[in-house]
Amino acid sequence: MKNYIIIALLLSTISFSSCKKYLDLAPNENITEDQVFSTVIQSESFVNNIYSVLPTVQTRGGDGFTSIDCLSDEAAPTFWNNGMAFNRGGYSQSSNPIGNIWANSYRGIRKANILLERLPGVPTTSNDEIQTKTRLRGEALFCRAFLYFDILKFYGAFPIVDKRVPINDPFQQKRNSYDECVAFMVKDLDEAAGILPLSYSAGLLGRATKGMCLALKSRLLLYAASPLNTSDNPAKWQQAANAAKAVIDLNQYTLYNVKSNKSDNYKDVFNVYANSEIIWFRDLGNNKNFEQAFYPPGMSGWANAVPTQNLVDEYQMANGKDISDPSSGYDPAHPYLNREPRFYATIWYNGSVIRDYTVAAKTGGLDGINGANVNTTTGYYTAKFCDGSVSLTSGAGRQIMSIWFRIGEMYLNYAEAANEANSSPVADPRIYTYMNLIRSRAGLPNLNEGLTKQQMRVAIRRERRVELCFEEHRFFDDRRWKLTSSSPIFAFRWDAAGATYTREQVENRPFDQKMWYMPIPQTELDILRNVTQNPGW
């Protein structure tokens, strides 16, 4: 049977507008909605189309692979003009440089709602097809929850739409409360987790699993318990801790820790295809796109997203002490000496060696600030997602993954939620257990015993910043913790000899409280007349 690939489904320029009767498949070939849902295999292709709406972590921005973390103090966009405008505060309900995530998400949600409406009527001819229908329902529920969470992260509460909106029917619904939105997504994820498998064969790799549903629930409930979205509520924090523990207790995922070199272990999480740590990734194909996007100009790269000095300063010394600690051994004259292993796996700096190339991030160097090519603005380059053995001028690429969930995050989610749910870390020894698992894999000593709740909070937030950098966490973590403020961005500028440097401020990013959430695009509010704009916009 021909496996139809749905190219477009009821696409429109706004979230709830009129739609076409036919689904375009190929030139001169149309298929009606009834035909789409006449067989299980065509219904599966419809679900494939829903997946196509889901974003990937490193492609939120323009100009190829540019992370949304460039909009936090973690990184800077080298030539992503929209990102630069965002960082200057140049966005509003009428101009959003990072795109209309609201409308794009609702397009996918509409598709999921149609699938959930039509799927019960799809005929089956075997037990395999009955099982496939059940799986497709679970996948649609996961995708709907994922897209709603994307709206929640950027805009806050939204109108819950769980069925097809009739054509030309004026949409009168208001935004639901934040808690109602969370409860709706949790319901979808709980049902999906109950009917989806733990894993698939290679041919179905990347489809929704039980672990993916529970991981999304973990992140959702962590955000819901955070200061931005609720007052101090130990019960909500405990729910978030329980959700993270549910993923851990599947015993399906383990930290990638197979080599003696800790730096290699951390780096290989992002380069070893479908390794034991990953709960869900999007396959970006076999290519050199990450290397092209992040390599320094001296290696023919574009340096799309570059680390800030702000992030570099967060990496501890190999002995586990902060660089601000006088006993750490940090030497300002040699700032990259004896840093923790994740630093070397994540950051390329002046003097780093990539294969047979030495990064020249110094005045007059090929990779220096304000060089002749598109160069770093901070004195650094992103190594984390790159395989240094890949040459841009010869040889093959590699299979690239955009990772959404991994078990390392679940350990950190549990530690944070349990610490906030209790009066002291001593009340739950697993806080230390999971934090120390992360640190041990990174080659760092265990945390000191006897930390207070506040001291543990500081340790967890620093660990999240380093362990999860460039994975689309910092932008949202800052906001949900209500820590974001006007943020100076710093760089290291090395002299021509590469012997001395000047620490300098290269940006000052404005912030006020209305920026906790993005403005809903005016084009959406013009249609959704009962949906109110976020405060301050």
Kinemage of the C-alpha trace (Angstrom):
@kinemage 1
@onewidth
@group {chain A} dominant
@subgroup {mainchain}
@vectorlist {calphas} color= white
{ca met a 1} P 0.000 0.000 0.000
{ca lys a 2} L 1.283 3.428 -0.829
{ca asn a 3} L 2.516 5.213 2.294
{ca tyr a 4} L 1.213 8.714 1.768
{ca ile a 5} L 3.260 11.539 3.195
{ca ile a 6} L 1.067 14.410 4.251
{ca ile a 7} L 2.760 17.597 3.106
{ca ala a 8} L 0.274 20.112 4.446
{ca leu a 9} L -2.733 19.802 6.700
{ca leu a 10} L -5.259 22.572 6.991
{ca leu a 11} L -2.481 25.137 7.018
{ca ser a 12} L -3.439 28.735 7.605
{ca thr a 13} L -1.731 31.978 8.389
{ca ile a 14} L -3.309 32.159 11.841
{ca ser a 15} L -4.159 29.681 14.537
{ca phe a 16} L -7.911 29.265 14.137
{ca ser a 17} L -8.787 30.294 10.600
{ca ser a 18} L -10.530 28.599 7.700
{ca cys a 19} L -8.920 25.537 6.189
{ca lys a 20} L -8.804 23.643 2.918
{ca lys a 21} L -10.877 20.558 2.261
{ca tyr a 22} L -8.002 18.679 0.652
{ca leu a 23} L -4.558 17.695 1.845
{ca asp a 24} L -1.882 18.292 -0.753
{ca leu a 25} L 0.276 15.260 -1.385
{ca ala a 26} L 2.028 15.907 -4.664
{ca pro a 27} L 1.425 17.885 -7.846
{ca asn a 28} L -1.958 16.980 -9.380
{ca glu a 29} L -2.754 14.567 -6.534
{ca asn a 30} L -5.295 15.322 -3.828
{ca ile a 31} L -6.604 13.236 -0.979
{ca thr a 32} L -9.613 13.969 1.162
{ca glu a 33} L -9.614 13.818 4.931
{ca asp a 34} L -11.829 10.728 4.787
{ca gln a 35} L -9.231 9.025 2.622
{ca val a 36} L -6.450 9.966 5.053
{ca phe a 37} L -8.269 8.214 7.867
{ca ser a 38} L -9.373 5.216 5.842
{ca thr a 39} L -6.339 3.092 6.808
{ca val a 40} L -3.978 2.784 9.744
{ca ile a 41} L -0.902 3.305 7.597
{ca gln a 42} L -2.186 6.620 6.233
{ca ser a 43} L -3.182 7.680 9.740
{ca glu a 44} L 0.404 6.981 10.803
{ca ser a 45} L 1.641 9.277 8.053
{ca phe a 46} L -0.682 11.929 9.446
{ca val a 47} L 1.009 11.538 12.840
{ca asn a 48} L 4.386 11.856 11.116
{ca asn a 49} L 3.209 15.260 9.927
{ca ile a 50} L 2.413 16.303 13.501
{ca tyr a 51} L 5.992 15.459 14.505
{ca ser a 52} L 7.231 17.728 11.722
{ca val a 53} L 5.776 20.714 13.590
{ca leu a 54} L 7.809 20.033 16.745
{ca pro a 55} L 10.850 22.308 17.076
{ca thr a 56} L 14.467 21.268 17.467
{ca val a 57} L 16.676 22.657 20.209
{ca gln a 58} L 19.395 24.282 18.097
{ca thr a 59} L 17.198 25.736 15.346
{ca arg a 60} L 14.938 28.192 17.150
{ca gly a 61} L 16.941 31.072 15.713
{ca gly a 62} L 17.657 32.122 12.182
{ca asp a 63} L 20.929 31.824 10.302
{ca gly a 64} L 21.208 28.050 10.526
{ca phe a 65} L 21.888 26.486 13.906
{ca thr a 66} L 21.508 29.248 16.470
{ca ser a 67} L 20.343 28.380 19.969
{ca ile a 68} L 17.733 30.322 21.899
{ca asp a 69} L 20.323 30.322 24.668
{ca cys a 70} L 21.878 33.212 22.746
{ca leu a 71} L 19.027 35.191 24.293
{ca ser a 72} L 20.301 34.396 27.792
{ca asp a 73} L 23.594 35.314 29.464
{ca glu a 74} L 24.955 31.941 28.385
{ca ala a 75} L 25.773 32.796 24.778
{ca ala a 76} L 25.822 35.497 22.142
{ca pro a 77} L 24.674 35.351 18.511
{ca thr a 78} L 27.482 36.283 16.149
{ca phe a 79} L 25.356 37.403 13.212
{ca trp a 80} L 21.776 36.398 14.061
{ca asn a 81} L 20.297 39.852 13.576
{ca asn a 82} L 16.912 38.893 15.028
{ca gly a 83} L 18.595 37.568 18.156
{ca met a 84} L 20.581 40.776 18.506
{ca ala a 85} L 17.377 42.787 18.207
{ca phe a 86} L 15.758 40.625 20.901
{ca asn a 87} L 18.706 41.173 23.246
{ca arg a 88} L 18.365 44.917 22.779
{ca gly a 89} L 14.709 44.726 23.817
{ca gly a 90} L 13.616 45.238 20.217
{ca tyr a 91} L 10.478 43.132 20.240
{ca ser a 92} L 6.796 43.663 20.893
{ca gln a 93} L 3.404 42.137 20.160
{ca ser a 94} L 3.817 43.360 16.590
{ca ser a 95} L 7.433 42.352 16.082
{ca asn a 96} L 8.873 39.175 17.571
{ca pro a 97} L 12.349 38.397 16.248
{ca ile a 98} L 12.201 34.706 17.207
{ca gly a 99} L 8.972 33.963 15.366
{ca asn a 100} L 5.321 33.246 16.121
{ca ile a 101} L 5.654 30.207 18.375
{ca trp a 102} L 2.031 30.650 19.466
{ca ala a 103} L 0.593 30.163 15.961
{ca asn a 104} L 3.063 27.455 14.939
{ca ser a 105} L 2.218 25.418 18.047
{ca tyr a 106} L -1.515 25.734 17.552
{ca arg a 107} L -1.166 24.475 13.990
{ca gly a 108} L 0.323 21.259 15.343
{ca ile a 109} L -2.260 21.113 18.139
{ca arg a 110} L -5.054 21.366 15.569
{ca lys a 111} L -3.555 18.416 13.707
{ca ala a 112} L -3.336 16.394 16.914
{ca asn a 113} L -6.965 17.205 17.743
{ca ile a 114} L -8.106 16.048 14.301
{ca leu a 115} L -6.143 12.810 14.652
{ca leu a 116} L -7.632 12.135 18.086
{ca glu a 117} L -11.125 12.817 16.712
{ca arg a 118} L -10.813 10.622 13.629
{ca leu a 119} L -8.618 7.787 14.900
{ca pro a 120} L -11.384 5.733 16.590
{ca gly a 121} L -13.130 5.408 13.230
{ca val a 122} L -10.088 4.117 11.339
{ca pro a 123} L -10.752 0.473 10.364
{ca thr a 124} L -8.314 -2.260 11.401
{ca thr a 125} L -7.641 -5.678 9.883
{ca ser a 126} L -5.252 -7.230 12.426
{ca asn a 127} L -4.085 -7.128 16.029
{ca asp a 128} L -0.970 -5.285 14.861
{ca glu a 129} L -3.117 -2.500 13.440
{ca ile a 130} L -5.165 -2.326 16.643
{ca gln a 131} L -1.928 -1.917 18.613
{ca thr a 132} L -0.690 0.683 16.128
{ca lys a 133} L -3.879 2.722 16.578
{ca thr a 134} L -3.351 2.703 20.338
{ca arg a 135} L 0.242 3.825 19.862
{ca leu a 136} L -0.807 6.619 17.480
{ca arg a 137} L -3.219 7.965 20.075
{ca gly a 138} L -0.419 8.057 22.631
{ca glu a 139} L 1.894 9.817 20.181
{ca ala a 140} L -0.722 12.461 19.365
{ca leu a 141} L -1.346 13.104 23.062
{ca phe a 142} L 2.413 13.522 23.648
{ca cys a 143} L 2.785 15.898 20.695
{ca arg a 144} L -0.192 17.979 21.816
{ca ala a 145} L 1.220 18.270 25.335
{ca phe a 146} L 4.680 19.129 23.995
{ca leu a 147} L 3.307 21.931 21.809
{ca tyr a 148} L 1.137 23.298 24.599
{ca phe a 149} L 4.180 23.304 26.886
{ca asp a 150} L 6.059 25.285 24.249
{ca ile a 151} L 3.315 27.911 24.404
{ca leu a 152} L 3.345 27.830 28.213
{ca lys a 153} L 7.114 28.405 28.379
{ca phe a 154} L 7.064 31.448 26.140
{ca tyr a 155} L 3.653 33.018 26.767
{ca gly a 156} L 2.188 31.559 29.951
{ca ala a 157} L -1.424 30.346 30.174
{ca phe a 158} L -3.359 29.680 26.979
{ca pro a 159} L -6.865 28.744 25.778
{ca ile a 160} L -7.189 24.963 26.041
{ca val a 161} L -8.496 23.574 22.765
{ca asp a 162} L -9.045 19.821 22.829
{ca lys a 163} L -11.175 19.401 19.717
{ca arg a 164} L -11.377 20.687 16.173
{ca val a 165} L -12.567 24.277 15.904
{ca pro a 166} L -15.248 24.390 13.178
{ca ile a 167} L -14.440 26.361 10.053
{ca asn a 168} L -15.549 29.996 10.246
{ca asp a 169} L -16.733 29.526 13.840
{ca pro a 170} L -15.715 32.657 15.781
{ca phe a 171} L -13.361 31.630 18.559
{ca gln a 172} L -14.731 33.016 21.821
{ca gln a 173} L -12.644 31.143 24.382
{ca lys a 174} L -10.542 32.959 26.971
{ca arg a 175} L -7.190 31.896 28.364
{ca asn a 176} L -7.464 29.167 30.961
{ca ser a 177} L -5.662 29.572 34.267
{ca tyr a 178} L -2.050 28.447 34.517
{ca asp a 179} L -2.987 25.555 36.809
{ca glu a 180} L -5.745 24.426 34.436
{ca cys a 181} L -3.256 24.375 31.574
{ca val a 182} L -0.812 22.301 33.605
{ca ala a 183} L -3.525 19.847 34.671
{ca phe a 184} L -4.632 19.408 31.056
{ca met a 185} L -1.111 18.589 29.874
{ca val a 186} L -0.504 16.236 32.801
{ca lys a 187} L -3.715 14.372 31.927
{ca asp a 188} L -2.564 13.938 28.307
{ca leu a 189} L 0.888 12.808 29.383
{ca asp a 190} L -0.375 10.357 31.986
{ca glu a 191} L -2.675 8.712 29.462
{ca ala a 192} L 0.055 8.610 26.822
{ca ala a 193} L 2.586 7.172 29.272
{ca gly a 194} L 0.136 4.405 30.081
{ca ile a 195} L -0.200 3.210 26.489
{ca leu a 196} L 3.193 3.907 24.904
{ca pro a 197} L 6.135 1.466 24.988
{ca leu a 198} L 9.424 2.017 26.785
{ca ser a 199} L 11.404 1.708 23.567
{ca tyr a 200} L 11.213 0.861 19.878
{ca ser a 201} L 13.221 -0.993 17.308
{ca ala a 202} L 15.555 1.085 15.154
{ca gly a 203} L 12.875 1.616 12.510
{ca leu a 204} L 10.627 3.549 14.926
{ca leu a 205} L 13.372 5.357 16.835
{ca gly a 206} L 12.331 8.892 17.755
{ca arg a 207} L 8.626 8.219 18.243
{ca ala a 208} L 7.040 9.036 21.589
{ca thr a 209} L 7.755 6.619 24.422
{ca lys a 210} L 6.651 6.253 28.015
{ca gly a 211} L 9.942 7.814 29.109
{ca met a 212} L 9.436 10.865 26.878
{ca cys a 213} L 5.982 11.474 28.363
{ca leu a 214} L 7.292 11.232 31.914
{ca ala a 215} L 10.303 13.436 31.123
{ca leu a 216} L 8.085 16.160 29.669
{ca lys a 217} L 5.847 15.878 32.733
{ca ser a 218} L 8.918 16.289 34.945
{ca arg a 219} L 9.987 19.497 33.229
{ca leu a 220} L 6.413 20.821 33.135
{ca leu a 221} L 5.815 20.299 36.855
{ca leu a 222} L 9.234 21.763 37.712
{ca tyr a 223} L 8.295 24.954 35.862
{ca ala a 224} L 4.824 24.965 37.435
{ca ala a 225} L 6.316 24.834 40.962
{ca ser a 226} L 8.837 27.616 40.291
{ca pro a 227} L 8.592 31.169 41.706
{ca leu a 228} L 7.430 32.710 38.421
{ca asn a 229} L 4.312 30.566 38.342
{ca thr a 230} L 3.317 29.948 41.964
{ca ser a 231} L 4.015 31.078 45.498
{ca asp a 232} L 6.258 28.852 47.595
{ca asn a 233} L 4.338 25.583 47.493
{ca pro a 234} L 6.089 22.473 48.896
{ca ala a 235} L 3.306 20.224 47.573
{ca lys a 236} L 3.919 21.345 43.989
{ca trp a 237} L 7.656 20.923 44.412
{ca gln a 238} L 7.058 17.399 45.706
{ca gln a 239} L 4.894 16.601 42.684
{ca ala a 240} L 7.750 17.771 40.470
{ca ala a 241} L 10.210 15.604 42.404
{ca asn a 242} L 7.912 12.588 42.062
{ca ala a 243} L 7.647 13.159 38.314
{ca ala a 244} L 11.427 13.194 37.883
{ca lys a 245} L 11.743 10.109 40.070
{ca ala a 246} L 9.238 8.280 37.861
{ca val a 247} L 11.612 8.699 34.899
{ca ile a 248} L 14.624 7.596 36.939
{ca asp a 249} L 12.762 4.552 38.257
{ca leu a 250} L 12.110 3.273 34.748
{ca asn a 251} L 15.762 2.107 34.836
{ca gln a 252} L 15.798 2.680 31.097
{ca tyr a 253} L 18.451 5.401 30.947
{ca thr a 254} L 21.935 5.774 32.454
{ca leu a 255} L 24.554 8.501 32.414
{ca tyr a 256} L 26.989 7.957 29.547
{ca asn a 257} L 30.136 7.118 31.456
{ca val a 258} L 32.160 4.498 29.607
{ca lys a 259} L 35.556 6.164 29.180
{ca ser a 260} L 38.275 7.038 31.646
{ca asn a 261} L 38.461 10.556 30.219
{ca lys a 262} L 35.567 12.449 31.821
{ca ser a 263} L 35.702 15.177 29.205
{ca asp a 264} L 35.131 12.569 26.479
{ca asn a 265} L 32.185 11.044 28.356
{ca tyr a 266} L 30.371 14.366 28.574
{ca lys a 267} L 31.132 15.321 24.993
{ca asp a 268} L 30.090 11.908 23.665
{ca val a 269} L 26.605 12.331 25.125
{ca phe a 270} L 25.984 14.668 22.197
{ca asn a 271} L 28.012 12.793 19.561
{ca val a 272} L 27.415 9.072 20.169
{ca tyr a 273} L 24.194 8.291 18.364
{ca ala a 274} L 21.226 7.150 20.506
{ca asn a 275} L 23.408 6.542 23.571
{ca ser a 276} L 22.162 5.323 26.966
{ca glu a 277} L 21.613 8.781 28.439
{ca ile a 278} L 19.179 10.120 25.862
{ca ile a 279} L 15.449 9.955 26.488
{ca trp a 280} L 14.479 11.737 23.271
{ca phe a 281} L 16.302 13.348 20.382
{ca arg a 282} L 15.311 14.619 16.947
{ca asp a 283} L 17.406 13.101 14.161
{ca leu a 284} L 18.842 15.907 12.015
{ca gly a 285} L 20.405 13.610 9.416
{ca asn a 286} L 23.922 12.739 8.352
{ca asn a 287} L 25.776 15.984 7.719
{ca lys a 288} L 28.312 18.512 8.996
{ca asn a 289} L 25.802 21.137 10.073
{ca phe a 290} L 26.882 21.438 13.714
{ca glu a 291} L 30.531 21.675 12.747
{ca gln a 292} L 29.729 24.272 10.087
{ca ala a 293} L 27.613 26.252 12.534
{ca phe a 294} L 29.988 26.262 15.510
{ca tyr a 295} L 33.562 25.762 14.253
{ca pro a 296} L 35.789 28.865 14.425
{ca pro a 297} L 36.408 30.772 11.167
{ca gly a 298} L 39.968 29.419 10.944
{ca met a 299} L 38.381 26.018 10.355
{ca ser a 300} L 35.818 27.434 7.878
{ca gly a 301} L 33.074 27.564 10.515
{ca trp a 302} L 30.426 30.228 11.053
{ca ala a 303} L 30.569 30.591 14.859
{ca asn a 304} L 26.801 31.110 15.051
{ca ala a 305} L 26.496 30.912 18.847
{ca val a 306} L 29.464 31.728 21.065
{ca pro a 307} L 29.813 31.241 24.851
{ca thr a 308} L 30.045 34.288 27.088
{ca gln a 309} L 32.632 34.969 29.739
{ca asn a 310} L 29.679 34.872 32.138
{ca leu a 311} L 29.295 31.156 31.416
{ca val a 312} L 33.037 30.458 31.425
{ca asp a 313} L 33.297 31.890 34.938
{ca glu a 314} L 30.766 29.317 36.191
{ca tyr a 315} L 33.049 26.343 35.485
{ca gln a 316} L 34.806 25.207 38.620
{ca met a 317} L 38.377 24.079 38.951
{ca ala a 318} L 39.174 20.378 38.631
{ca asn a 319} L 39.227 20.190 42.440
{ca gly a 320} L 35.554 21.222 42.541
{ca lys a 321} L 36.113 24.716 43.905
{ca asp a 322} L 34.754 27.935 42.411
{ca ile a 323} L 37.323 30.162 40.717
{ca ser a 324} L 36.383 32.878 43.220
{ca asp a 325} L 37.608 30.674 46.083
{ca pro a 326} L 41.143 31.812 47.053
{ca ser a 327} L 42.058 28.176 47.764
{ca ser a 328} L 40.873 26.899 44.355
{ca gly a 329} L 44.229 27.313 42.606
{ca tyr a 330} L 42.739 29.522 39.889
{ca asp a 331} L 45.458 31.562 38.183
{ca pro a 332} L 44.131 34.688 36.411
{ca ala a 333} L 47.258 34.676 34.229
{ca his a 334} L 46.355 31.173 33.002
{ca pro a 335} L 42.542 31.141 33.268
{ca tyr a 336} L 42.004 27.894 31.355
{ca leu a 337} L 44.414 25.755 33.331
{ca asn a 338} L 43.054 22.949 35.539
{ca arg a 339} L 39.370 23.681 34.950
{ca glu a 340} L 36.789 20.931 35.304
{ca pro a 341} L 36.469 18.433 32.376
{ca arg a 342} L 33.129 19.782 31.087
{ca phe a 343} L 34.789 23.104 30.372
{ca tyr a 344} L 37.136 21.526 27.830
{ca ala a 345} L 34.271 19.526 26.290
{ca thr a 346} L 32.099 22.632 25.880
{ca ile a 347} L 34.299 25.676 25.253
{ca trp a 348} L 36.998 26.381 22.678
{ca tyr a 349} L 39.244 29.242 23.786
{ca asn a 350} L 42.436 30.877 22.588
{ca gly a 351} L 44.954 28.050 22.364
{ca ser a 352} L 42.478 25.152 22.176
{ca val a 353} L 43.588 22.413 19.774
{ca ile a 354} L 41.032 20.894 17.396
{ca arg a 355} L 42.704 18.046 15.506
{ca asp a 356} L 45.776 19.790 14.091
{ca tyr a 357} L 44.367 23.328 14.363
{ca thr a 358} L 45.065 25.740 17.236
{ca val a 359} L 42.302 28.266 17.866
{ca ala a 360} L 43.664 31.777 17.398
{ca ala a 361} L 41.141 33.821 19.399
{ca lys a 362} L 43.549 36.711 19.913
{ca thr a 363} L 44.052 40.145 18.452
{ca gly a 364} L 45.025 39.703 14.816
{ca gly a 365} L 44.297 35.965 14.924
{ca leu a 366} L 41.988 34.234 12.460
{ca asp a 367} L 39.519 33.631 15.289
{ca gly a 368} L 39.959 36.823 17.316
{ca ile a 369} L 37.253 39.298 18.276
{ca asn a 370} L 36.408 41.615 15.376
{ca gly a 371} L 38.452 39.529 12.954
{ca ala a 372} L 38.139 39.692 9.182
{ca asn a 373} L 35.610 36.839 9.064
{ca val a 374} L 32.412 36.279 11.021
{ca asn a 375} L 34.151 35.846 14.353
{ca thr a 376} L 33.382 35.454 18.003
{ca thr a 377} L 32.181 38.483 19.926
{ca thr a 378} L 33.296 37.038 23.265
{ca gly a 379} L 36.650 35.334 22.665
{ca tyr a 380} L 35.156 31.819 22.686
{ca tyr a 381} L 33.586 29.172 20.439
{ca thr a 382} L 31.086 26.387 21.135
{ca ala a 383} L 32.607 22.906 21.225
{ca lys a 384} L 29.791 21.020 22.951
{ca phe a 385} L 27.870 19.643 19.961
{ca cys a 386} L 30.784 19.354 17.555
{ca asp a 387} L 32.813 16.292 16.623
{ca gly a 388} L 36.312 17.725 16.234
{ca ser a 389} L 37.301 14.887 13.899
{ca val a 390} L 34.919 16.183 11.210
{ca ser a 391} L 36.592 18.239 8.486
{ca leu a 392} L 34.554 20.835 6.611
{ca thr a 393} L 36.799 20.547 3.569
{ca ser a 394} L 36.988 16.771 3.157
{ca gly a 395} L 35.488 13.505 4.351
{ca ala a 396} L 32.036 12.594 5.551
{ca gly a 397} L 29.769 14.112 8.150
{ca arg a 398} L 28.029 12.269 10.963
{ca gln a 399} L 24.559 11.511 12.281
{ca ile a 400} L 23.437 14.575 14.205
{ca met a 401} L 21.041 14.598 17.147
{ca ser a 402} L 19.061 17.483 18.629
{ca ile a 403} L 18.521 16.286 22.197
{ca trp a 404} L 15.361 17.302 24.056
{ca phe a 405} L 15.500 15.084 27.154
{ca arg a 406} L 18.239 13.098 28.873
{ca ile a 407} L 18.567 11.416 32.241
{ca gly a 408} L 21.089 13.984 33.497
{ca glu a 409} L 18.332 16.596 33.451
{ca met a 410} L 16.015 14.290 35.406
{ca tyr a 411} L 18.614 13.961 38.188
{ca leu a 412} L 18.886 17.732 38.377
{ca asn a 413} L 15.094 18.171 38.204
{ca tyr a 414} L 14.709 15.819 41.158
{ca ala a 415} L 17.440 17.499 43.186
{ca glu a 416} L 15.959 20.964 42.681
{ca ala a 417} L 12.354 19.972 43.357
{ca ala a 418} L 13.167 17.842 46.414
{ca asn a 419} L 15.399 20.568 47.871
{ca glu a 420} L 12.582 23.103 47.545
{ca ala a 421} L 9.983 20.664 48.916
{ca asn a 422} L 11.951 20.066 52.132
{ca ser a 423} L 13.346 22.266 54.882
{ca ser a 424} L 16.865 20.925 54.367
{ca pro a 425} L 18.738 18.662 51.917
{ca val a 426} L 19.306 16.295 54.837
{ca ala a 427} L 15.590 15.435 54.697
{ca asp a 428} L 16.063 13.657 51.374
{ca pro a 429} L 19.486 12.000 50.852
{ca arg a 430} L 18.677 11.434 47.160
{ca ile a 431} L 19.310 15.141 46.558
{ca tyr a 432} L 22.977 14.508 47.270
{ca thr a 433} L 22.886 11.170 45.445
{ca tyr a 434} L 21.703 12.617 42.149
{ca met a 435} L 23.836 15.748 42.363
{ca asn a 436} L 26.913 13.654 43.044
{ca leu a 437} L 26.135 11.279 40.165
{ca ile a 438} L 26.225 14.277 37.822
{ca arg a 439} L 29.407 15.633 39.383
{ca ser a 440} L 31.154 12.261 39.439
{ca arg a 441} L 30.501 11.711 35.748
{ca ala a 442} L 31.936 15.186 35.186
{ca gly a 443} L 35.100 14.246 37.087
{ca leu a 444} L 34.330 16.443 40.096
{ca pro a 445} L 34.352 15.558 43.800
{ca asn a 446} L 31.107 15.154 45.716
{ca leu a 447} L 29.397 18.176 47.231
{ca asn a 448} L 30.313 19.062 50.775
{ca glu a 449} L 28.060 17.505 53.381
{ca gly a 450} L 25.823 19.638 55.567
{ca leu a 451} L 24.753 22.244 52.999
{ca thr a 452} L 21.783 24.384 53.947
{ca lys a 453} L 18.751 24.570 51.700
{ca gln a 454} L 19.966 27.904 50.281
{ca gln a 455} L 23.496 26.589 49.719
{ca met a 456} L 22.126 23.532 47.943
{ca arg a 457} L 19.887 25.759 45.814
{ca val a 458} L 22.957 27.719 44.690
{ca ala a 459} L 24.822 24.480 43.933
{ca ile a 460} L 21.926 23.041 41.925
{ca arg a 461} L 21.478 26.183 39.859
{ca arg a 462} L 25.174 26.326 39.058
{ca glu a 463} L 25.166 22.635 38.136
{ca arg a 464} L 22.181 23.113 35.802
{ca arg a 465} L 23.896 26.041 34.132
{ca val a 466} L 27.059 24.074 33.394
{ca glu a 467} L 25.654 20.586 32.758
{ca leu a 468} L 22.732 21.725 30.580
{ca cys a 469} L 24.235 24.715 28.779
{ca phe a 470} L 23.109 25.278 25.166
{ca glu a 471} L 20.264 22.761 25.615
{ca glu a 472} L 17.530 25.415 25.868
{ca his a 473} L 17.378 25.603 29.650
{ca arg a 474} L 19.093 28.812 30.761
{ca phe a 475} L 16.624 31.156 28.995
{ca phe a 476} L 13.704 29.562 30.848
{ca asp a 477} L 15.500 28.776 34.113
{ca asp a 478} L 16.366 32.443 34.579
{ca arg a 479} L 12.746 33.400 34.080
{ca arg a 480} L 11.089 30.716 36.180
{ca trp a 481} L 13.481 31.526 39.046
{ca lys a 482} L 12.738 35.251 38.511
{ca leu a 483} L 16.459 35.989 38.407
{ca thr a 484} L 16.649 37.764 35.063
{ca ser a 485} L 17.630 41.405 35.184
{ca ser a 486} L 19.505 43.783 32.938
{ca ser a 487} L 22.459 41.609 32.049
{ca pro a 488} L 25.946 42.787 31.108
{ca ile a 489} L 27.665 40.298 28.780
{ca phe a 490} L 31.424 39.920 29.139
{ca ala a 491} L 34.261 38.783 26.875
{ca phe a 492} L 37.995 38.093 27.082
{ca arg a 493} L 40.073 39.958 24.515
{ca trp a 494} L 43.599 38.528 24.201
{ca asp a 495} L 46.550 40.549 22.939
{ca ala a 496} L 48.347 39.630 19.721
{ca ala a 497} L 50.828 37.427 21.561
{ca gly a 498} L 48.057 35.565 23.386
{ca ala a 499} L 49.798 36.351 26.662
{ca thr a 500} L 47.482 38.829 28.394
{ca tyr a 501} L 43.794 39.620 28.154
{ca thr a 502} L 41.324 42.342 28.946
{ca arg a 503} L 37.964 41.496 30.446
{ca glu a 504} L 35.449 43.747 28.765
{ca gln a 505} L 31.716 44.256 28.626
{ca val a 506} L 30.411 43.731 25.095
{ca glu a 507} L 26.648 44.023 25.670
{ca asn a 508} L 24.126 45.231 28.203
{ca arg a 509} L 20.822 43.467 27.688
{ca pro a 510} L 17.823 45.378 29.066
{ca phe a 511} L 15.133 43.615 31.059
{ca asp a 512} L 11.961 44.501 32.920
{ca gln a 513} L 9.319 42.344 34.522
{ca lys a 514} L 6.989 42.224 31.550
{ca met a 515} L 9.683 40.131 29.843
{ca trp a 516} L 9.035 37.170 32.145
{ca tyr a 517} L 6.793 36.097 29.280
{ca met a 518} L 6.743 36.980 25.601
{ca pro a 519} L 3.987 39.150 24.134
{ca ile a 520} L 1.285 37.237 22.275
{ca pro a 521} L 1.523 38.346 18.623
{ca gln a 522} L -0.996 41.014 17.716
{ca thr a 523} L -2.018 39.023 14.637
{ca glu a 524} L -3.325 36.337 17.009
{ca leu a 525} L -5.109 38.775 19.320
{ca asp a 526} L -6.880 40.310 16.310
{ca ile a 527} L -8.529 36.922 15.778
{ca leu a 528} L -8.799 35.674 19.362
{ca arg a 529} L -10.822 38.610 20.658
{ca asn a 530} L -11.314 37.204 24.177
{ca val a 531} L -7.650 36.359 24.717
{ca thr a 532} L -5.882 39.004 26.798
{ca gln a 533} L -2.322 40.174 26.225
{ca asn a 534} L 0.397 39.431 28.757
{ca pro a 535} L 0.860 42.172 31.387
{ca gly a 536} L 2.934 45.152 30.313
{ca trp a 537} L 2.792 44.538 26.555
